[in-house]
């Protein structure tokens, strides 16, 4: 349902600081795929999500979503059908607005707006039920400003906001990296439940190899702007961290060095 064809992205083109971040990258994503993406600093993980979301234009190649070429579709139009959750919990929410107001904006994201009350009683009850499903007690705090929530509560809310209206694609960019270990477990469990219950096609960048192996049905490892490993099915289910390290070394013919510290 999503294809990247020979995508290239570089920064500072033509200068001594030119940096090619994605190199002739081709990727086919099936509907319902839950793909975890790992790689060291500069591998191109976040840039990959950003070119899919339209934050950065590609220099070469195509991006095809459900047989529609969206290569030149601007970011704000892609936001109608792409949900995103960022590393910083504040980036996926409006901190100075209440929980209810944030959910209302998310609900009307792909709908025509008019001069009518945005928060009808029926809609408010639906939001309360969605919040109750998170298991964090946020349904009792709908008039609380988001900036007063904890990091884990904000990230759980950001997940709900990104998926309140089912997106064609969900992009998770290290969305647990700034959380403490106990909260990471909670958000990962919540992520899996939302993705599988909604049947969401998902790409999740993570710095944790164990999470990358455990979560999703497909694992991609990137290095220097290329996909060097693409593992799914039984091969992924039985994979261990040590085996993944050895596969990396075999694929790029070098030691893991600093990447081990980042990914393990």
Backbone as CSV, one residue per row, in Angstrom:
resi,resn,N_x,N_y,N_z,CA_x,CA_y,CA_z,C_x,C_y,C_z
1,UNK,0.813,-1.202,0.000,0.000,0.000,0.000,0.861,1.274,0.000
2,UNK,2.147,1.116,0.358,3.086,2.241,0.277,4.363,1.765,-0.405
3,UNK,4.819,2.529,-1.383,6.051,2.204,-2.089,6.978,3.410,-2.108
4,UNK,8.232,3.189,-1.777,9.283,4.169,-1.995,10.170,3.612,-3.096
5,UNK,10.319,4.392,-4.164,11.069,3.914,-5.328,12.304,4.773,-5.551
6,UNK,13.472,4.190,-5.308,14.759,4.841,-5.597,14.833,6.254,-5.015
7,UNK,14.468,6.360,-3.736,14.423,7.666,-3.069,15.826,8.096,-2.635
8,UNK,16.157,9.329,-2.965,17.421,9.920,-2.540,17.133,11.239,-1.840
9,UNK,17.823,11.454,-0.706,17.692,12.722,0.003,19.054,13.141,0.540
10,UNK,19.455,14.370,0.192,20.726,14.913,0.664,20.494,16.316,1.214
11,UNK,21.366,16.728,2.109,21.322,18.077,2.670,22.614,18.813,2.301
12,UNK,22.511,20.143,2.220,23.662,20.999,1.875,24.281,20.575,0.539
13,UNK,23.415,20.331,-0.441,23.869,19.851,-1.749,24.808,20.869,-2.404
14,UNK,25.917,20.375,-2.933,26.862,21.225,-3.645,27.888,21.903,-2.767
15,UNK,27.761,21.745,-1.440,28.727,22.354,-0.525,29.675,21.281,0.009
16,UNK,30.703,21.729,0.744,31.640,20.771,1.330,30.984,19.970,2.447
17,UNK,29.823,20.446,2.905,29.092,19.751,3.971,27.960,18.880,3.428
18,UNK,27.973,18.591,2.127,26.905,17.776,1.550,26.817,16.431,2.269
19,UNK,25.588,16.070,2.613,25.356,14.835,3.372,24.206,14.067,2.732
20,UNK,24.525,12.937,2.119,23.499,12.092,1.508,22.942,11.182,2.596
21,UNK,21.670,11.377,2.953,21.075,10.662,4.086,20.306,9.430,3.623
22,UNK,19.657,9.503,2.455,18.982,8.346,1.863,19.560,8.112,0.478
23,UNK,19.958,6.856,0.211,20.657,6.537,-1.028,19.869,5.497,-1.830
24,UNK,19.215,5.949,-2.881,18.539,5.042,-3.799,17.701,4.012,-3.032
25,UNK,16.924,4.484,-2.067,16.196,3.599,-1.157,14.871,3.156,-1.774
26,UNK,14.661,1.861,-1.802,13.412,1.286,-2.299,12.798,0.417,-1.209
27,UNK,11.497,0.602,-0.967,10.818,-0.131,0.109,9.353,-0.333,-0.265
28,UNK,8.876,-1.564,-0.140,7.464,-1.886,-0.350,6.842,-2.249,0.989
29,UNK,5.734,-1.586,1.329,5.061,-1.810,2.603,3.651,-2.324,2.330
30,UNK,3.330,-3.456,2.908,2.008,-4.050,2.720,1.011,-3.451,3.714
31,UNK,-0.254,-3.477,3.350,-1.289,-2.998,4.267,-1.281,-3.869,5.519
32,UNK,-1.271,-3.226,6.689,-1.264,-3.945,7.957,0.117,-4.271,8.481
33,UNK,1.166,-3.985,7.712,2.530,-4.190,8.200,2.781,-3.323,9.431
34,UNK,3.443,-3.897,10.439,3.944,-3.150,11.588,5.465,-3.327,11.558
35,UNK,6.148,-2.316,11.042,7.582,-2.408,10.775,8.360,-1.624,11.825
36,UNK,9.315,-2.293,12.474,10.235,-1.593,13.365,11.509,-1.298,12.590
37,UNK,12.071,-0.100,12.833,13.242,0.363,12.086,14.351,0.712,13.070
38,UNK,15.525,0.109,12.872,16.662,0.395,13.738,17.876,0.762,12.896
39,UNK,18.854,1.374,13.561,20.081,1.779,12.878,20.803,2.808,13.719
40,UNK,22.070,3.014,13.449,22.867,3.957,14.225,22.588,5.402,13.852
41,UNK,23.310,6.330,14.504,23.207,7.744,14.176,23.572,7.961,12.709
42,UNK,22.752,8.725,12.000,23.023,9.017,10.605,22.614,7.920,9.645
43,UNK,21.928,6.886,10.148,21.505,5.787,9.271,20.394,6.212,8.321
44,UNK,19.632,7.248,8.715,18.553,7.742,7.858,17.160,7.377,8.352
45,UNK,17.053,6.876,9.582,15.756,6.403,10.106,14.718,7.526,10.166
46,UNK,15.036,8.600,10.876,14.072,9.695,11.017,13.846,10.411,9.704
47,UNK,14.900,10.517,8.887,14.738,11.144,7.570,13.766,10.347,6.713
48,UNK,13.827,9.030,6.819,12.882,8.187,6.078,11.443,8.538,6.453
49,UNK,11.160,8.658,7.752,9.807,9.016,8.182,9.449,10.421,7.706
50,UNK,10.420,11.331,7.743,10.142,12.714,7.354,9.856,12.864,5.863
51,UNK,10.508,12.069,5.018,10.189,12.180,3.582,8.832,11.537,3.296
52,UNK,8.463,10.498,4.048,7.142,9.902,3.877,6.055,10.895,4.309
53,UNK,6.315,11.613,5.412,5.335,12.575,5.931,5.313,13.870,5.142
54,UNK,6.327,14.102,4.292,6.354,15.329,3.499,7.084,16.475,4.154
55,UNK,7.769,16.217,5.277,8.536,17.281,5.933,9.693,17.708,5.040
56,UNK,10.384,16.731,4.448,11.472,17.006,3.506,11.064,16.534,2.111
57,UNK,11.280,17.352,1.090,11.068,16.869,-0.286,12.211,15.934,-0.678
58,UNK,11.914,14.954,-1.506,12.977,14.052,-1.959,13.690,14.690,-3.147
59,UNK,14.965,14.358,-3.302,15.738,14.872,-4.429,15.510,14.027,-5.678
60,UNK,15.332,12.730,-5.461,15.055,11.809,-6.565,14.116,10.725,-6.052
61,UNK,13.420,10.066,-6.982,12.565,8.941,-6.619,11.105,9.310,-6.452
62,UNK,10.313,8.307,-6.072,8.870,8.468,-5.934,8.371,7.865,-4.623
63,UNK,7.261,8.428,-4.134,6.545,7.868,-2.989,5.109,7.638,-3.450
64,UNK,4.677,6.379,-3.430,3.352,5.991,-3.927,2.537,5.435,-2.768
65,UNK,1.385,6.032,-2.501,0.486,5.553,-1.460,-0.824,5.112,-2.101
66,UNK,-1.131,3.823,-1.995,-2.347,3.265,-2.577,-2.518,3.699,-4.037
67,UNK,-1.467,3.504,-4.811,-1.445,3.804,-6.254,-1.527,5.296,-6.575
68,UNK,-1.383,6.143,-5.558,-1.395,7.594,-5.776,0.007,8.142,-5.517
69,UNK,0.540,8.880,-6.476,1.864,9.474,-6.332,1.756,10.698,-5.412
70,UNK,2.354,10.591,-4.207,2.292,11.702,-3.247,3.661,12.368,-3.095
71,UNK,4.568,12.102,-4.032,5.941,12.614,-3.929,5.967,14.121,-3.721
72,UNK,5.077,14.844,-4.400,5.080,16.305,-4.302,3.898,16.842,-3.507
73,UNK,3.156,15.946,-2.847,2.038,16.386,-2.017,2.584,17.062,-0.763
74,UNK,2.154,18.290,-0.438,2.711,18.991,0.727,2.368,18.309,2.047
75,UNK,3.160,18.627,3.064,3.032,17.982,4.374,1.637,18.143,4.962
76,UNK,1.054,19.342,4.880,-0.234,19.572,5.530,-1.346,18.729,4.896
77,UNK,-1.204,18.399,3.595,-2.198,17.531,2.964,-1.984,16.078,3.364
78,UNK,-0.736,15.658,3.475,-0.455,14.286,3.919,-0.910,14.072,5.361
79,UNK,-0.898,15.140,6.154,-1.296,15.019,7.566,-2.750,14.585,7.712
80,UNK,-3.538,14.724,6.653,-4.929,14.284,6.706,-5.039,12.764,6.750
81,UNK,-4.014,12.073,6.242,-4.110,10.607,6.224,-2.882,9.915,6.820
82,UNK,-1.951,10.685,7.375,-0.792,10.119,8.062,-0.787,10.593,9.508
83,UNK,-0.765,9.638,10.443,-0.672,9.966,11.867,0.772,9.871,12.317
84,UNK,1.198,10.789,13.211,2.582,10.783,13.684,2.641,10.948,15.197
85,UNK,3.598,10.252,15.805,3.924,10.458,17.212,5.435,10.639,17.278
86,UNK,5.870,11.703,17.979,7.272,12.091,17.985,7.955,11.695,19.296
87,UNK,9.276,11.856,19.327,10.034,11.571,20.541,9.637,12.516,21.668
88,UNK,9.446,13.782,21.342,9.036,14.782,22.329,7.517,14.718,22.490
89,UNK,7.024,14.354,23.685,5.574,14.231,23.871,4.800,15.503,23.560
90,UNK,5.465,16.675,23.645,4.768,17.933,23.391,4.508,18.165,21.908
91,UNK,5.255,17.491,21.023,5.139,17.784,19.594,3.851,17.258,18.969
92,UNK,3.252,16.243,19.584,2.030,15.684,19.017,0.762,16.244,19.637
93,UNK,0.920,17.260,20.506,-0.238,17.836,21.194,-0.107,19.354,21.233
94,UNK,-1.199,20.021,21.596,-1.178,21.469,21.841,-1.149,21.659,23.354
95,UNK,0.013,21.927,23.960,0.167,21.910,25.421,-0.737,22.870,26.181
96,UNK,-1.035,24.028,25.595,-1.827,25.030,26.314,-3.326,24.783,26.198
97,UNK,-3.717,23.764,25.438,-5.129,23.421,25.296,-5.455,22.214,26.162
98,UNK,-6.726,22.014,26.443,-7.144,20.908,27.291,-7.117,19.586,26.522
99,UNK,-7.229,18.503,27.265,-7.309,17.183,26.650,-8.493,17.127,25.678
100,UNK,-9.641,17.627,26.136,-10.847,17.590,25.299,-10.657,18.394,24.020
101,UNK,-10.022,19.570,24.129,-9.808,20.414,22.950,-8.853,19.743,21.969
102,UNK,-7.811,19.103,22.476,-6.877,18.381,21.608,-7.593,17.272,20.846
103,UNK,-8.432,16.515,21.541,-9.154,15.422,20.889,-10.149,15.947,19.863
104,UNK,-10.763,17.073,20.166,-11.724,17.662,19.240,-11.046,18.076,17.934
105,UNK,-9.858,18.689,18.048,-9.107,19.067,16.848,-8.743,17.831,16.032
106,UNK,-8.327,16.759,16.730,-7.955,15.530,16.029,-9.164,14.923,15.318
107,UNK,-10.309,14.974,15.962,-11.523,14.381,15.391,-11.946,15.092,14.109
108,UNK,-11.786,16.416,14.075,-12.227,17.191,12.919,-11.118,17.374,11.878
109,UNK,-9.990,16.665,12.045,-8.829,16.862,11.179,-9.161,16.691,9.706
110,UNK,-9.914,15.647,9.364,-10.195,15.381,7.945,-11.638,15.718,7.575
111,UNK,-12.290,16.566,8.405,-13.693,16.914,8.157,-13.828,18.398,7.860
112,UNK,-14.870,18.739,7.145,-15.168,20.147,6.875,-15.663,20.789,8.160
113,UNK,-15.171,21.990,8.433,-15.558,22.690,9.650,-16.548,23.792,9.332
114,UNK,-17.483,24.025,10.264,-18.469,25.089,10.108,-18.692,25.805,11.424
115,UNK,-19.665,26.681,11.467,-19.956,27.437,12.682,-20.940,26.647,13.534
116,UNK,-20.410,25.678,14.279,-21.238,24.882,15.177,-20.370,24.458,16.346
117,UNK,-21.023,24.028,17.428,-20.272,23.618,18.604,-19.385,22.427,18.278
118,UNK,-18.080,22.546,18.620,-17.131,21.488,18.324,-17.239,20.315,19.284
119,UNK,-17.730,20.573,20.521,-17.761,19.525,21.535,-19.206,19.218,21.926
120,UNK,-19.881,18.396,21.121,-21.223,17.972,21.462,-21.162,16.923,22.563
121,UNK,-22.241,16.778,23.293,-22.258,15.861,24.436,-21.973,14.423,24.003
122,UNK,-22.525,14.027,22.870,-22.295,12.674,22.368,-20.818,12.458,22.054
123,UNK,-20.185,13.480,21.466,-18.768,13.389,21.134,-17.927,13.357,22.407
124,UNK,-18.316,14.140,23.382,-17.582,14.157,24.656,-17.606,12.786,25.317
125,UNK,-18.747,12.122,25.289,-18.841,10.774,25.889,-17.968,9.779,25.123
126,UNK,-17.903,9.950,23.801,-17.056,9.061,22.997,-15.583,9.275,23.359
127,UNK,-15.182,10.537,23.558,-13.808,10.824,23.963,-13.510,10.225,25.341
128,UNK,-14.456,10.350,26.247,-14.271,9.798,27.596,-14.019,8.300,27.540
129,UNK,-14.737,7.602,26.653,-14.558,6.159,26.525,-13.188,5.833,25.945
130,UNK,-12.763,6.603,24.944,-11.441,6.389,24.355,-10.348,6.604,25.400
131,UNK,-10.500,7.640,26.199,-9.514,7.927,27.245,-9.523,6.843,28.317
132,UNK,-10.715,6.367,28.670,-10.820,5.306,29.677,-10.099,4.051,29.210
133,UNK,-10.135,3.784,27.905,-9.472,2.602,27.350,-7.956,2.654,27.535
134,UNK,-7.402,3.865,27.734,-5.964,3.992,27.944,-5.561,3.496,29.336
135,UNK,-6.508,3.503,30.278,-6.239,3.007,31.621,-5.394,3.935,32.478
136,UNK,-5.405,5.234,32.169,-4.584,6.197,32.911,-5.417,7.218,33.678
137,UNK,-6.721,7.054,33.669,-7.587,7.983,34.397,-7.774,9.327,33.724
138,UNK,-7.374,9.463,32.474,-7.465,10.756,31.794,-8.900,11.137,31.468
139,UNK,-9.811,10.165,31.471,-11.218,10.484,31.202,-11.810,11.377,32.283
140,UNK,-11.158,11.429,33.439,-11.614,12.283,34.541,-10.928,13.640,34.525
141,UNK,-10.061,13.858,33.563,-9.275,15.097,33.521,-9.395,15.780,32.163
142,UNK,-10.534,15.699,31.537,-10.680,16.213,30.174,-10.498,17.718,30.075
143,UNK,-10.710,18.442,31.187,-10.530,19.894,31.157,-9.146,20.321,31.624
144,UNK,-8.246,19.360,31.815,-6.859,19.646,32.212,-6.025,20.019,30.995
145,UNK,-5.205,21.057,31.149,-4.310,21.437,30.058,-3.242,20.350,29.891
146,UNK,-2.908,20.046,28.653,-1.997,18.943,28.359,-0.617,19.163,28.967
147,UNK,-0.179,20.418,29.087,1.151,20.695,29.631,1.275,20.284,31.097
148,UNK,0.162,20.013,31.763,0.187,19.600,33.165,0.272,18.079,33.321
149,UNK,0.227,17.341,32.235,0.300,15.884,32.291,1.753,15.420,32.358
150,UNK,1.950,14.202,32.835,3.291,13.607,32.838,3.689,13.236,31.410
151,UNK,4.981,12.933,31.228,5.459,12.561,29.897,4.736,11.349,29.349
152,UNK,4.542,10.331,30.186,3.848,9.123,29.745,2.393,9.395,29.390
153,UNK,1.721,10.234,30.185,0.327,10.574,29.898,0.220,11.357,28.591
154,UNK,1.156,12.280,28.369,1.130,13.067,27.124,1.377,12.163,25.920
155,UNK,2.296,11.193,26.066,2.600,10.322,24.927,1.435,9.381,24.633
156,UNK,0.762,8.919,25.691,-0.430,8.093,25.485,-1.511,8.905,24.776
157,UNK,-1.666,10.159,25.182,-2.639,11.038,24.532,-2.241,11.302,23.080
158,UNK,-0.937,11.499,22.829,-0.465,11.731,21.460,-0.771,10.531,20.573
159,UNK,-0.625,9.320,21.117,-0.983,8.115,20.367,-2.462,8.105,20.021
160,UNK,-3.290,8.464,20.995,-4.734,8.498,20.758,-5.093,9.559,19.720
161,UNK,-4.469,10.732,19.823,-4.730,11.816,18.874,-4.357,11.393,17.453
162,UNK,-3.217,10.720,17.322,-2.734,10.324,15.993,-3.599,9.266,15.345
163,UNK,-4.357,8.524,16.150,-5.137,7.392,15.622,-6.635,7.538,15.860
164,UNK,-7.060,8.687,16.396,-8.486,8.882,16.702,-9.327,8.722,15.444
165,UNK,-8.883,9.352,14.367,-9.430,9.089,13.031,-8.421,8.173,12.352
166,UNK,-8.851,6.974,11.987,-7.907,5.964,11.497,-7.062,6.493,10.344
167,UNK,-5.737,6.563,10.535,-4.872,7.028,9.449,-4.563,5.892,8.473
168,UNK,-4.214,6.256,7.266,-3.758,5.230,6.321,-2.395,4.693,6.751
169,UNK,-1.637,5.546,7.450,-0.284,5.197,7.857,0.029,5.864,9.193
170,UNK,0.660,5.109,10.109,1.067,5.638,11.410,2.586,5.616,11.483
171,UNK,3.188,6.781,11.795,4.636,6.911,11.902,5.009,7.216,13.348
172,UNK,5.845,6.363,13.938,6.273,6.514,15.332,7.782,6.727,15.343
173,UNK,8.214,7.944,15.709,9.638,8.287,15.630,10.262,8.286,17.022
174,UNK,10.775,7.119,17.444,11.378,6.944,18.767,10.468,7.518,19.856
175,UNK,9.211,7.130,19.816,8.206,7.775,20.672,8.294,7.374,22.142
176,UNK,9.225,6.475,22.496,9.429,6.145,23.909,10.814,6.556,24.399
177,UNK,11.610,7.201,23.551,13.020,7.468,23.879,13.192,8.399,25.074
178,UNK,12.247,9.292,25.319,12.403,10.268,26.405,11.671,9.851,27.688
179,UNK,11.194,8.609,27.732,10.414,8.144,28.886,11.246,7.233,29.778
180,UNK,10.839,7.135,31.062,11.522,6.233,31.982,11.127,4.789,31.658
181,UNK,11.952,3.800,32.096,11.733,2.400,31.692,10.338,1.855,31.974
182,UNK,9.760,2.167,33.134,8.431,1.628,33.445,7.369,2.220,32.522
183,UNK,7.525,3.491,32.168,6.572,4.148,31.269,6.747,3.649,29.835
184,UNK,7.998,3.336,29.458,8.256,2.780,28.133,7.451,1.507,27.927
185,UNK,7.449,0.638,28.927,6.700,-0.614,28.829,5.216,-0.349,28.635
186,UNK,4.694,0.609,29.377,3.268,0.956,29.265,2.932,1.461,27.859
187,UNK,3.757,2.381,27.345,3.487,2.968,26.032,3.659,1.932,24.925
188,UNK,4.647,1.041,25.070,4.811,-0.019,24.064,3.604,-0.947,24.029
189,UNK,3.111,-1.328,25.210,1.918,-2.184,25.272,0.718,-1.483,24.640
190,UNK,0.578,-0.191,24.954,-0.522,0.591,24.397,-0.388,0.722,22.886
191,UNK,0.838,0.907,22.419,1.097,1.005,20.978,0.654,-0.261,20.263
192,UNK,1.067,-1.418,20.781,0.701,-2.687,20.156,-0.816,-2.868,20.128
193,UNK,-1.464,-2.505,21.218,-2.923,-2.695,21.275,-3.624,-1.803,20.242
194,UNK,-3.223,-0.534,20.163,-3.848,0.396,19.230,-3.580,-0.026,17.782
195,UNK,-2.347,-0.434,17.494,-1.977,-0.819,16.121,-2.726,-2.067,15.685
196,UNK,-2.741,-3.097,16.547,-3.360,-4.362,16.146,-4.886,-4.281,16.144
197,UNK,-5.467,-3.604,17.127,-6.925,-3.478,17.149,-7.417,-2.644,15.962
198,UNK,-6.642,-1.644,15.579,-7.044,-0.787,14.461,-6.590,-1.291,13.108
199,UNK,-5.759,-2.353,13.097,-5.218,-2.850,11.835,-4.421,-1.785,11.108
200,UNK,-3.592,-1.033,11.852,-2.906,0.124,11.305,-1.570,-0.257,10.657
201,UNK,-1.331,0.234,9.464,-0.030,0.101,8.832,0.906,1.075,9.532
202,UNK,2.008,0.547,10.093,2.823,1.332,11.023,4.309,1.179,10.757
203,UNK,5.037,2.302,10.839,6.497,2.305,10.834,6.961,2.904,12.153
204,UNK,7.775,2.163,12.897,8.221,2.604,14.214,9.743,2.609,14.290
205,UNK,10.330,3.783,14.403,11.765,3.908,14.629,12.038,3.715,16.114
206,UNK,13.024,2.884,16.439,13.391,2.663,17.834,14.903,2.539,17.943
207,UNK,15.436,2.877,19.116,16.868,2.721,19.372,17.138,1.455,20.183
208,UNK,16.087,0.701,20.477,16.213,-0.474,21.330,16.029,-1.751,20.511
209,UNK,17.060,-2.568,20.442,17.014,-3.768,19.611,15.990,-4.775,20.109
210,UNK,15.870,-4.911,21.421,14.913,-5.871,21.970,13.487,-5.492,21.602
211,UNK,13.180,-4.194,21.686,11.847,-3.739,21.294,11.612,-3.973,19.802
212,UNK,12.654,-3.726,19.004,12.526,-3.906,17.553,12.242,-5.358,17.194
213,UNK,12.856,-6.275,17.945,12.635,-7.697,17.681,11.265,-8.143,18.180
214,UNK,10.881,-7.672,19.363,9.640,-8.126,19.998,8.395,-7.568,19.311
215,UNK,8.451,-6.323,18.885,7.264,-5.646,18.373,7.182,-5.748,16.852
216,UNK,5.962,-5.794,16.341,5.738,-5.763,14.908,5.946,-7.103,14.230
217,UNK,5.655,-7.125,12.933,5.788,-8.352,12.138,6.984,-8.305,11.190
218,UNK,7.696,-7.146,11.197,8.777,-6.969,10.231,9.807,-6.007,10.812
219,UNK,11.084,-6.316,10.620,12.169,-5.489,11.157,13.083,-5.063,10.021
220,UNK,13.368,-3.771,9.994,14.281,-3.213,8.997,15.462,-2.581,9.722
221,UNK,16.685,-2.887,9.268,17.863,-2.209,9.782,18.450,-1.345,8.673
222,UNK,18.771,-0.089,9.027,19.343,0.853,8.070,20.784,1.165,8.430
223,UNK,21.567,1.503,7.419,22.948,1.918,7.621,23.354,2.818,6.464
224,UNK,23.794,4.019,6.796,24.263,4.980,5.796,23.258,5.188,4.663
225,UNK,21.993,5.332,5.052,20.965,5.679,4.074,20.407,4.542,3.267
226,UNK,20.802,3.314,3.611,20.301,2.150,2.879,19.669,1.151,3.831
227,UNK,18.769,0.325,3.295,18.211,-0.789,4.065,19.146,-1.977,3.867
228,UNK,19.738,-2.453,4.971,20.697,-3.550,4.858,20.108,-4.874,5.334
229,UNK,19.031,-4.816,6.127,18.351,-6.028,6.571,16.855,-5.800,6.548
230,UNK,16.101,-6.788,6.117,14.639,-6.747,6.103,14.162,-8.135,6.518
231,UNK,13.719,-8.254,7.772,13.442,-9.556,8.368,11.981,-9.633,8.783
232,UNK,11.299,-10.725,8.436,9.908,-10.878,8.858,9.584,-12.349,9.106
233,UNK,8.336,-12.594,9.490,7.858,-13.956,9.684,8.601,-14.696,10.777
234,UNK,8.812,-15.976,10.581,9.455,-16.836,11.573,10.890,-16.402,11.843
235,UNK,11.558,-15.849,10.832,12.937,-15.394,11.011,13.010,-14.289,12.065
236,UNK,12.021,-13.411,12.082,11.999,-12.331,13.076,11.589,-12.849,14.447
237,UNK,10.600,-13.738,14.481,10.082,-14.255,15.741,11.163,-14.954,16.555
238,UNK,12.051,-15.684,15.885,13.083,-16.459,16.576,14.394,-15.698,16.750
239,UNK,14.440,-14.448,16.306,15.674,-13.667,16.306,16.098,-13.283,17.724
240,UNK,17.415,-13.227,17.966,17.967,-12.724,19.221,18.810,-11.486,18.935
241,UNK,19.106,-10.713,19.974,19.930,-9.519,19.807,21.307,-9.884,19.267
242,UNK,21.925,-10.934,19.817,23.256,-11.342,19.360,23.241,-11.744,17.889
243,UNK,22.199,-12.448,17.477,22.094,-12.835,16.072,21.948,-11.614,15.171
244,UNK,21.188,-10.624,15.647,20.995,-9.403,14.868,22.310,-8.646,14.723
245,UNK,23.123,-8.605,15.782,24.435,-7.966,15.717,25.311,-8.665,14.678
246,UNK,25.293,-9.986,14.684,26.098,-10.735,13.718,25.607,-10.511,12.291
247,UNK,24.308,-10.410,12.110,23.759,-10.142,10.777,24.189,-8.768,10.284
248,UNK,24.232,-7.799,11.195,24.696,-6.456,10.838,26.145,-6.521,10.358
249,UNK,26.991,-7.190,11.136,28.414,-7.263,10.782,28.617,-7.972,9.448
250,UNK,27.819,-8.999,9.199,27.920,-9.725,7.941,27.464,-8.867,6.760
251,UNK,26.433,-8.043,6.989,25.863,-7.229,5.904,26.779,-6.083,5.504
252,UNK,27.429,-5.433,6.481,28.227,-4.235,6.173,29.720,-4.474,6.290
253,UNK,30.095,-5.684,6.741,31.501,-6.077,6.849,32.311,-5.129,7.728
254,UNK,31.702,-4.766,8.870,32.459,-4.026,9.874,31.886,-4.332,11.249
255,UNK,32.642,-3.996,12.272,32.191,-4.252,13.635,31.059,-3.298,14.003
256,UNK,30.329,-3.670,15.033,29.194,-2.865,15.466,29.631,-1.581,16.153
257,UNK,30.805,-1.586,16.787,31.405,-0.468,17.527,30.367,0.402,18.249
258,UNK,30.315,1.713,17.920,29.435,2.603,18.690,27.957,2.281,18.492
259,UNK,27.601,1.627,17.397,26.201,1.301,17.148,25.650,0.354,18.203
260,UNK,26.517,-0.526,18.727,26.062,-1.459,19.762,25.527,-0.680,20.980
261,UNK,26.234,0.392,21.354,25.821,1.163,22.515,24.477,1.832,22.272
262,UNK,24.244,2.235,21.024,22.991,2.917,20.719,21.808,1.981,20.643
263,UNK,22.055,0.782,20.135,20.932,-0.065,19.782,20.623,-1.139,20.812
264,UNK,21.545,-1.404,21.716,21.311,-2.522,22.647,20.755,-1.999,23.972
